[in-house]
Amino acid sequence: MEDDLPIVDAHHHLWDLEGKLRYPWLSSNEHGYLGDHSRLRRTYMPPEYRRDTALHNVIATVHIEAECDRSQQLAETEWATQVAAEFGMPNAVVAHAWVDTPNAEEIIAAQAAAPMVRGIRTKPIIADGPNDSVRGQPRSLQDPKWRKGLALLTKYDLSWDLRVPWYHLEEAAEVCREHPDMRIVLNHTGYPLDRSKEQLAVWKRGMEALASCPNVWCKISGLTVAGQPWTLQVNGSVIRETIGMFGVDRCMFASNYPVDGVKASWDWIYCQFKYVTAGLPMEDRRKLFAENALAFYRIELAK
């Protein structure tokens, strides 16, 4: 599937482990659902990204905050901006900010002032699994203070990258309905990490609830299932159903690299994206692979 189809990678990360930024999650089991992620404990910069993507026509990328030490959230944005100046990528940045801290507006205003920042990824707390609950706790999806604080993103013309697992999607849709003017994009296909019939039904209900909000888009990425390889036998139906629910105008493909590299190469993942959409009109494929991400993240390509 090596062709010249333009690609905007709507979700990837970069980090320099030799630099000043610290990434506590890389030395912990915080993301244990990935399995063994020891291979991620290495510097990942544009030259390696370009080697990984060399067989494809990547025309722009979006760097998503990589969960560095939260005291360094502004420093990460400054660093990503310097990386872009040196390497010509990324083309847009989604930064981090809390919305419920005393200095939330100060941080969000500073992030918004950075020329490459288009949005904020701020995560509510989540339950350990579908049979657990954090309902009503501080920074949960029901926390009034946290929900009110989200309005700061609209105030500063920033989008929200929403990241919760499948068992929180219906609750997340309630929050999204409170902010109809906010540009929101769901990360990682709603994280359908449990592919049992019962839990896929929970995922689908949540995805349908979010898709009913016209201001919510979806990134098709993060399709890493414990104990299973990255194949269309595993992920094809999830991709097709997601496009069916959100429509081709509100979906975008993304690599989540290097994180999803624990399961497959960048080339493999995008070849599967191309294969599963091969029957769609080229106009729709261009939207899914590039045009929707350009529009959502307001990326202007050099002419």
Secondary structure, DSSP 8 states (H G I E B T S, - for coil): -----EEEEEEE--B-TTSS---GGGGSSTTGGG---GGG-S-B-HHHHHHHTTTSEEEEEEEE-----GGGHHHHHHHHHHHHHHHS--SEEEEE--SSSTTHHHHHHHHHHSTTEEEEE------SSTT---TTSTTSTT-HHHHHHTHHHHHTT-EEEE---GGGHHHHHHHHHH-TTS-EEESGGG-----SHHHHHHHHHHHHHHHTSTTEEEEE-----TTS-S-HHHHHHHHHHHHHHH-GGGEEE---BTGGGGTS-HHHHHHHHHHHTTTS-HHHHHIIIIIHHHHHTT-----
